[in-house]
Amino acid sequence: MKPLPLAPLKYRHAILLIDDEQTILDIMTLMLAREGYDLHTALSGAEGLQVLAAHTDFSLIISDQQMPGMTGAQFLARAREICPHAQRVLLTGYTDTDAMIDAINSGGIHLYLTKPWHKDDLLYSINQLLAKAELLIENRRLNEVVRKQNAELIGLNKSLEEKVRLKTLHLDQRAFELNASYERIRMILEGTVLAMSKIVESRDPYTAGHQQQVARIAGVIAQKMSLPQDSVDAIRISAALHDIGKIAVPSEILTKPGRLSHLEMEMVRTHPQNAYDILKTIAFPYPIAQIILQHHERMDGSGYPQGLKNREILLEARILGIADVIEAMSSHRPYRPAMGIDAAIAEIANCRGVLYDPAVVDACLDIYKGEGQKGFLQLQA
């Protein structure tokens, strides 16, 4: 089988390998040495913690589960505190689903792999995790840019206030400059949102355009409900990024043509939390990370990841959740053909007040009764 293509990486990443078998470490070191990574190894969890204490700038930490003194899950939980930005992988020789889910929750593990692994699969998984690490690095860089821009705007605002007080003739010119600065920031934000949304869609050709379609539908619903422009903008940005957390889900699961296993479904269900972790440090002008975190919550508390109910869920998240259902049911997926707009509208109508916000459902029904499929803007049958 031809190996999966590896994504190009911008940085030379540091990787920490922990296994109590020197042979395993030697094999992995030899396998990864050709990739140009900065490799570090340890024979136990305690030794791994010593390595982390001396060098915390790791992009990826891979640990065996069964080790004397400290399990891999216990080590990764400690490593999460020391090196929170690192991607964490657990190697295990057994497939106890409940134990793996507990390990993922307690150690903040992004991926687990079973022994023995296939070389190409392992290299691909490591490459995908490092690609995610680079996205987080870029997010932190963008956050710093926004922080500096905010500081500059605060300074500019103080300067403008003083200049207006001293010389009112300069007011119009300064107002023009401030508006131009805001427009540049808005354009940068829109470009960043579009670029980030394309990252997820590039990994899953079956749902290419899904986020943009959901953004269109959610925007139409929000406008139908006469929400303030800030809320409409927040909903559109959230919709355009709502599946970015799936970058941490293996692509073979996203494109699997059949029913997902329990563990695979649990991994897919991590995507709202993954998205929140990626976006929470970005200084958006709206609560984008929270809206995306809640978009799979349902009115009766049956949703995930927090099991929120009714008005515990942000209105923007309730709108995004319904728009996501409409687009998903109306479009083709690897595991089923498109069900059509009629089925999607029937679904939200049948679950009105149970899963979905009645006011949002009513707005959707008004749009559909008045304009049909065209009312949702380029919705694909």
C-alpha distance (Angstrom), angle and dihedral (degrees) to the residues before:
residue distance angle dihedral
M1 . . .
K2 3.77 . .
P3 3.83 110.7 .
L4 3.78 117.4 -110.3
P5 3.82 114.3 -99.6
L6 3.79 114.6 -99.7
A7 3.79 121.2 -132.3
P8 3.82 114.8 -118.2
L9 3.81 112.3 -107.6
K10 3.81 125.7 -147.4
Y11 3.79 98.8 -158.0
R12 3.80 138.3 52.7
H13 3.79 99.7 -117.7
A14 3.81 127.2 -150.4
I15 3.83 114.1 -131.6
L16 3.82 127.1 -169.1
L17 3.84 117.7 -154.8
I18 3.84 120.1 -165.3
D19 3.80 123.4 -173.3
D20 3.80 131.4 137.7
E21 3.82 90.4 -136.7
Q22 3.80 112.6 80.8
T23 3.81 90.0 -159.3
I24 3.80 91.3 60.4
L25 3.80 90.8 49.0
D26 3.80 91.1 49.2
I27 3.82 91.6 50.6
M28 3.79 93.6 48.4
T29 3.81 92.4 44.3
L30 3.79 91.1 51.5
M31 3.81 91.0 46.6
L32 3.82 94.5 49.5
A33 3.80 98.2 37.5
R34 3.80 92.1 83.6
E35 3.81 90.8 57.3
G36 3.80 92.8 66.5
Y37 3.81 96.8 -120.4
D38 3.81 123.4 153.6
L39 3.83 97.1 -114.4
H40 3.82 127.0 -160.8
T41 3.83 125.8 176.7
A42 3.80 138.6 -162.7
L43 3.81 133.1 -176.3
S44 3.82 96.6 -146.1
G45 3.76 142.8 18.0
A46 3.81 91.3 -103.9
E47 3.81 91.3 53.0
G48 3.80 89.3 46.4
L49 3.81 90.4 55.3
Q50 3.80 89.2 53.0
V51 3.81 89.5 53.4
L52 3.81 90.4 49.7
A53 3.79 91.5 49.4
A54 3.81 89.6 57.3
H55 3.81 98.0 38.7
T56 3.83 119.6 23.1
D57 3.80 99.9 166.5
F58 3.81 96.6 96.3
S59 3.78 122.4 144.3
L60 3.81 94.9 -168.0
I61 3.83 135.7 23.4
I62 3.81 119.8 -169.3
S63 3.82 118.0 -171.1
D64 3.78 135.3 177.8
Q65 3.83 113.3 -125.8
Q66 3.80 102.1 -141.9
M67 3.81 107.4 61.1
P68 3.82 131.3 137.6
G69 3.79 117.0 -103.0
M70 3.80 97.2 10.5
T71 3.80 130.4 27.4
G72 3.77 121.1 -130.9
A73 3.82 90.9 -110.1
Q74 3.83 90.8 52.5
F75 3.79 91.2 48.2
L76 3.79 93.5 48.3
A77 3.81 90.5 50.1
R78 3.83 88.3 56.3
A79 3.80 91.4 42.4
R80 3.79 89.7 53.4
E81 3.82 89.2 62.5
I82 3.80 93.8 47.8
C83 3.80 99.2 39.0
P84 3.85 106.3 20.6
H85 3.80 96.6 168.4
A86 3.83 95.1 56.2
Q87 3.79 121.0 105.4
R88 3.83 109.3 -119.9
V89 3.83 124.9 -146.4
L90 3.81 126.6 -175.5
L91 3.82 121.2 -153.4
T92 3.79 116.1 -155.5
G93 3.76 137.0 174.1
Y94 3.79 94.9 -151.4
T95 3.81 136.6 54.2
D96 3.81 106.2 -137.0
T97 3.82 99.1 155.3
D98 3.81 96.5 -161.4
A99 3.80 91.7 47.5
M100 3.78 91.5 49.2
I101 3.81 93.0 49.8
D102 3.81 89.7 49.8
A103 3.81 90.1 48.9
I104 3.79 91.4 49.3
N105 3.80 91.5 50.8
S106 3.82 96.9 43.8
G107 3.79 97.7 42.3
G108 3.77 100.2 35.7
I109 3.80 87.7 -122.2
H110 3.80 116.6 -176.3
L111 3.82 96.8 -165.0
Y112 3.78 140.1 2.2
L113 3.80 125.7 -155.3
T114 3.78 129.1 -165.2
K115 3.79 125.4 -132.7
P116 2.93 131.3 -84.8
W117 3.78 94.5 43.0
H118 3.77 129.1 -166.8
K119 3.79 112.2 -116.1
D120 3.82 96.5 -132.5
D121 3.81 92.3 45.7
L122 3.80 91.5 50.0
L123 3.81 92.9 47.8
Y124 3.80 90.0 48.7
S125 3.82 93.4 48.6
I126 3.80 91.2 48.5
N127 3.80 90.4 48.1
Q128 3.82 91.7 51.0
L129 3.80 92.3 49.0
L130 3.80 91.1 49.1
A131 3.80 89.2 49.1
K132 3.81 87.2 55.2
A133 3.82 89.1 47.4
E134 3.79 89.1 54.4
L135 3.80 89.7 51.4
L136 3.81 89.0 53.5
I137 3.80 89.9 48.3
E138 3.79 89.1 51.1
N139 3.80 90.4 47.4
R140 3.80 90.4 53.8
R141 3.79 89.5 48.2
L142 3.79 91.5 50.3
N143 3.78 89.9 47.0
E144 3.78 89.4 54.4
V145 3.81 90.1 48.8
V146 3.80 90.5 51.6
R147 3.80 90.8 46.2
K148 3.80 91.2 52.5
Q149 3.80 90.9 45.7
N150 3.79 89.9 51.0
A151 3.78 90.1 50.2
E152 3.80 89.8 48.8
L153 3.80 90.8 49.5
I154 3.80 91.1 50.2
G155 3.78 89.9 50.9
L156 3.78 91.2 45.8
N157 3.80 90.9 49.2
K158 3.82 91.8 52.9
S159 3.77 89.6 47.4
L160 3.79 90.7 50.0
E161 3.79 92.0 50.2
E162 3.78 91.1 52.6
K163 3.79 93.0 45.8
V164 3.80 92.0 48.3
R165 3.78 89.3 51.7
L166 3.80 92.9 49.0
K167 3.76 101.5 34.2
T168 3.79 118.2 15.8
L169 3.80 92.0 -177.3
H170 3.81 88.6 76.4
L171 3.81 93.9 57.1
D172 3.81 98.6 94.8
Q173 3.81 93.4 47.7
R174 3.79 93.7 48.9
A175 3.79 92.1 46.3
F176 3.81 88.9 54.0
E177 3.82 91.1 51.2
L178 3.79 92.2 49.2
N179 3.80 92.1 50.2
A180 3.81 90.7 49.6
S181 3.80 90.0 51.5
Y182 3.81 91.0 50.9
E183 3.80 91.0 49.4
R184 3.80 91.3 52.8
I185 3.80 90.9 50.7
R186 3.81 90.7 48.4
M187 3.80 91.2 51.5
I188 3.80 91.2 48.2
L189 3.81 90.0 50.0
E190 3.80 93.2 50.1
G191 3.80 91.7 46.9
T192 3.79 91.9 48.6
V193 3.81 92.2 49.1
L194 3.82 91.4 50.2
A195 3.81 92.8 47.8
M196 3.80 92.5 48.8
S197 3.81 92.5 48.9
K198 3.82 90.6 52.1
I199 3.81 90.3 56.1
V200 3.80 91.3 66.7
E201 3.79 95.8 40.1
S202 3.80 91.5 51.5
R203 3.83 89.0 62.7
D204 3.81 95.0 51.3
P205 3.83 115.2 41.9
Y206 3.81 91.3 -178.9
T207 3.81 92.0 66.9
A208 3.81 98.4 35.2
G209 3.78 107.2 146.8
H210 3.82 92.4 16.0
Q211 3.80 95.0 119.4
Q212 3.81 93.1 47.4
Q213 3.81 91.3 48.5
V214 3.80 90.7 49.7
A215 3.81 88.9 49.2
R216 3.82 90.5 54.2
I217 3.81 93.4 47.8
A218 3.82 93.9 45.1
G219 3.82 90.6 49.0
V220 3.80 92.2 52.0
I221 3.83 91.2 49.6
A222 3.81 92.2 48.3
Q223 3.80 91.4 50.5
K224 3.81 90.7 47.5
M225 3.81 87.9 55.7
S226 3.85 89.6 50.8
L227 3.80 93.4 -123.6
P228 3.83 119.5 172.7
Q229 3.81 115.4 -87.6
D230 3.84 90.9 -111.4
S231 3.81 89.8 58.8
V232 3.82 91.8 46.6
D233 3.82 90.6 51.1
A234 3.81 91.3 46.8
I235 3.81 91.1 51.0
R236 3.81 93.4 49.0
I237 3.82 93.5 48.7
S238 3.82 91.7 45.8
A239 3.80 91.3 49.0
A240 3.80 91.8 49.5
L241 3.83 89.3 55.5
H242 3.82 102.7 29.4
D243 3.82 95.6 111.6
I244 3.82 97.9 42.2
G245 3.80 89.0 108.6
K246 3.82 88.6 68.9
I247 3.80 87.4 76.6
A248 3.81 84.6 84.8
V249 3.83 92.5 52.8
P250 3.83 116.0 87.6
S251 3.80 110.2 -105.2
E252 3.80 91.6 -130.0
I253 3.80 88.5 65.5
L254 3.81 93.1 47.0
T255 3.82 91.5 52.7
K256 3.81 98.1 35.7
P257 3.83 107.6 136.3
G258 3.81 96.0 -149.8
R259 3.79 138.5 52.5
L260 3.81 114.6 -56.5
S261 3.81 120.7 -119.3
H262 3.81 119.9 -117.9
L263 3.79 91.8 -100.2
E264 3.82 92.9 46.1
M265 3.80 89.7 50.8
E266 3.81 90.1 50.1
M267 3.80 89.3 52.9
V268 3.83 91.3 50.4
R269 3.79 89.4 48.7
T270 3.79 90.3 60.1
H271 3.81 91.0 70.7
P272 3.86 97.4 91.9
Q273 3.81 90.6 52.2
N274 3.82 91.1 43.5
A275 3.80 89.6 52.1
Y276 3.80 91.4 48.6
D277 3.82 91.0 51.2
I278 3.81 90.4 50.4
L279 3.81 96.8 46.1
K280 3.80 105.6 31.7
T281 3.82 94.8 88.9
I282 3.82 94.4 51.2
A283 3.80 111.7 99.9
F284 3.79 97.3 -130.6
P285 3.82 114.6 170.6
Y286 3.83 87.7 -123.3
P287 3.87 134.7 46.4
I288 3.81 91.8 -95.4
A289 3.81 96.5 152.1
Q290 3.83 92.8 51.1
I291 3.81 93.5 47.1
I292 3.81 91.5 52.0
L293 3.82 91.9 44.4
Q294 3.83 89.2 57.3
H295 3.81 102.3 39.9
H296 3.84 93.1 102.6
E297 3.81 93.6 47.6
R298 3.81 115.5 110.9
M299 3.80 133.0 -149.8
D300 3.83 94.2 -112.6
G301 3.82 93.3 50.1
S302 3.82 94.6 -106.8
G303 3.81 93.9 118.2
Y304 3.78 130.6 90.4
P305 3.00 159.6 -71.8
Q306 3.86 96.0 8.5
G307 3.79 103.5 15.4
L308 3.81 92.5 -126.6
K309 3.80 121.1 177.6
N310 3.81 137.5 -146.6
R311 3.81 112.4 -41.5
E312 3.78 92.2 4.4
I313 3.81 81.6 81.9
L314 3.80 115.6 76.3
L315 3.81 112.9 -111.2
E316 3.80 89.3 -125.6
A317 3.83 89.4 55.6
R318 3.82 91.3 49.0
I319 3.81 89.7 53.9
L320 3.82 92.6 45.1
G321 3.82 91.1 50.1
I322 3.80 92.9 54.8
A323 3.81 93.0 44.3
D324 3.83 88.4 51.8
V325 3.83 91.2 52.5
I326 3.81 93.1 48.2
E327 3.81 93.7 50.4
A328 3.82 94.9 42.0
M329 3.80 94.5 50.5
S330 3.80 92.8 44.1
S331 3.81 94.8 51.7
H332 3.79 136.0 67.2
R333 3.80 118.9 -96.3
P334 3.84 130.0 -172.4
Y335 3.81 91.2 -111.0
R336 3.86 97.9 45.4
P337 3.81 143.2 10.5
A338 3.80 121.5 -103.6
M339 3.82 110.8 -71.9
G340 3.81 94.0 -155.9
I341 3.78 136.8 -123.7
D342 3.82 93.1 -80.2
A343 3.81 91.5 59.7
A344 3.79 91.1 46.4
I345 3.81 93.1 51.9
A346 3.82 90.7 45.7
E347 3.82 90.3 51.6
I348 3.80 95.5 54.1
A349 3.81 91.8 41.6
N350 3.83 92.6 51.9
C351 3.80 91.3 48.9
R352 3.81 95.6 43.5
G353 3.79 109.5 142.1
V354 3.82 92.3 6.2
L355 3.78 104.8 66.2
Y356 3.79 100.6 -3.6
D357 3.80 135.0 50.8
P358 3.84 109.1 -100.3
A359 3.81 93.9 -140.1
V360 3.81 92.1 51.9
V361 3.82 92.0 45.9
D362 3.82 90.6 50.1
A363 3.81 90.3 52.2
C364 3.82 89.9 51.9
L365 3.80 91.8 48.9
D366 3.82 90.9 50.3
I367 3.81 90.5 51.4
Y368 3.81 92.5 48.2
K369 3.81 95.0 45.3
G370 3.79 91.5 48.8
E371 3.80 102.2 40.6
G372 3.79 108.3 5.5
Q373 3.78 119.2 -149.0
K374 3.82 92.2 -18.6
G375 3.78 89.6 63.7
F376 3.79 90.2 72.7
L377 3.83 93.9 57.3
Q378 3.78 117.7 -113.1
L379 3.79 94.5 -14.2
Q380 3.78 108.0 171.4
A381 3.78 118.8 -131.6
